[in-house]
């Protein structure tokens, strides 16, 4: 399991970096697994499909009116507000095993101060009892949408990371800035691998995440 240090500085071209590449106006999107920082309130346009709508979402605790629905409502002024003991966590439960490539999360230090997460742990597995840590991300006063790979295992080409295949994904707030107790997360998207452009002559290709979930009979 790797730890990713995410800051809002642009990485230097010499050697690998764990700093987030700042993307101001969309493409080009780097394909080397580097975390992306979009300094905007609205969700960025990304080449990885959002598969979160296929899952059931739950949170460890919440204040009334600030529950899991605020993570996916597309409104930058709403947020999940935890209301319980640490660690706080979000659980994304899919009806069957899916390939998960990245998460994209909206955090705002200027608005949320000590409620802003500073360390996130990503876990994945087949159920709540067998979740394994797959990635840890440390964040330095984030403000915007941060997108990074869920996996820390390099792909065959060594230029990016493999997706994680799981039924359950869990995002855990390990620590907040300034040792804050409760947390605010203003948006969260779960992203699948990029879809292939070629159909190999198949007149009925299984391309969308909705179809791919049921492309094999049990």
KABEL-V436076 format. One record per pair of residues at least 6 apart in sequence whose C-alpha atoms are under 6 Angstrom apart, sorted by the first residue. I is the first residue (numbers start at 1). J is the second residue. If there is no record, write none. Layout:
# KABEL-V436076
I&J ; I&J
This chain:
# KABEL-V436076
1&134 ; 1&135 ; 1&152 ; 2&135 ; 2&152 ; 3&136 ; 3&137 ; 4&137 ; 5&18 ; 5&137 ; 5&138 ; 6&19 ; 6&20 ; 6&138 ; 6&139 ; 7&19 ; 7&20 ; 7&140 ; 8&20 ; 10&21 ; 10&22 ; 11&19 ; 20&35 ; 20&36 ; 20&37 ; 21&36 ; 21&37 ; 22&37 ; 22&38 ; 23&38 ; 32&159 ; 32&160 ; 33&160 ; 35&147 ; 35&148 ; 36&146 ; 36&147 ; 37&145 ; 37&146 ; 38&144 ; 38&145 ; 39&144 ; 40&144 ; 41&76 ; 48&191 ; 48&192 ; 48&193 ; 48&194 ; 49&191 ; 49&192 ; 50&190 ; 50&191 ; 51&190 ; 51&191 ; 52&190 ; 55&93 ; 55&94 ; 56&92 ; 56&93 ; 57&91 ; 57&92 ; 58&68 ; 58&90 ; 58&91 ; 59&89 ; 59&90 ; 60&88 ; 60&89 ; 61&82 ; 61&83 ; 61&84 ; 62&81 ; 62&82 ; 62&83 ; 63&81 ; 63&83 ; 66&80 ; 66&81 ; 67&80 ; 70&78 ; 70&79 ; 70&80 ; 71&186 ; 71&187 ; 71&188 ; 72&187 ; 79&184 ; 79&185 ; 79&186 ; 80&184 ; 80&185 ; 81&183 ; 81&184 ; 82&182 ; 82&183 ; 87&173 ; 87&174 ; 88&172 ; 88&173 ; 89&171 ; 89&172 ; 89&173 ; 90&170 ; 90&171 ; 91&169 ; 91&170 ; 92&168 ; 92&169 ; 93&168 ; 94&167 ; 96&167 ; 97&166 ; 97&167 ; 98&165 ; 98&166 ; 99&163 ; 99&164 ; 99&165 ; 99&192 ; 100&163 ; 100&164 ; 100&191 ; 100&192 ; 101&149 ; 101&150 ; 101&163 ; 101&191 ; 101&192 ; 101&193 ; 102&148 ; 102&149 ; 102&150 ; 102&191 ; 103&147 ; 103&148 ; 103&189 ; 103&190 ; 103&191 ; 104&146 ; 104&147 ; 104&188 ; 104&189 ; 105&145 ; 105&146 ; 105&187 ; 105&188 ; 106&144 ; 106&145 ; 106&186 ; 106&187 ; 107&142 ; 107&143 ; 107&144 ; 107&185 ; 107&186 ; 108&142 ; 108&143 ; 109&116 ; 109&141 ; 109&142 ; 109&143 ; 114&177 ; 114&178 ; 114&180 ; 115&180 ; 115&182 ; 115&183 ; 115&184 ; 116&176 ; 116&177 ; 116&183 ; 116&184 ; 117&175 ; 117&176 ; 117&177 ; 118&138 ; 118&139 ; 118&175 ; 118&176 ; 118&177 ; 119&137 ; 119&138 ; 119&174 ; 119&175 ; 120&136 ; 120&137 ; 120&172 ; 120&173 ; 120&174 ; 121&135 ; 121&136 ; 121&171 ; 121&172 ; 122&133 ; 122&134 ; 122&135 ; 122&170 ; 122&171 ; 123&131 ; 123&132 ; 123&133 ; 123&134 ; 123&169 ; 123&170 ; 124&131 ; 124&132 ; 124&166 ; 124&168 ; 124&169 ; 125&131 ; 125&166 ; 125&168 ; 126&166 ; 126&167 ; 126&168 ; 127&168 ; 134&151 ; 151&164 ; 153&161 ; 153&162 ; 154&160 ; 154&161 ; 154&162 ; 155&161 ; 155&162 ; 206&212
